[in-house]
Amino acid sequence: MSIRCVVESAFFIAWSFLDKSGELGEPDASANIILDAIEAQLRTGERRPLMLANRAITAYREHTTRTRASGERKACSG
């Protein structure tokens, strides 16, 4: 399987899961977060689409949690 196919497959799995779970945010930003997570894993040698997708989902959730927490702190401080 080519790298392109691996990336497409992993992205589709992660995107579909987050979309169906209602967690997907703004499309461009969400796509960038998912692709960045997949790319970082590819640099370490990971090539399994399901593993790439699962870790991208985790990275997406961590990013949204950090962003939400940061926004709440800003709102509380004024």
HELIX and SHEET records of a PDB file:
HELIX    1   1 ILE A    3  LYS A   20  1                                  18    
HELIX    2   2 PRO A   27  ARG A   43  1                                  17    
HELIX    3   3 PRO A   49  SER A   77  1                                  29    
END                                                                             
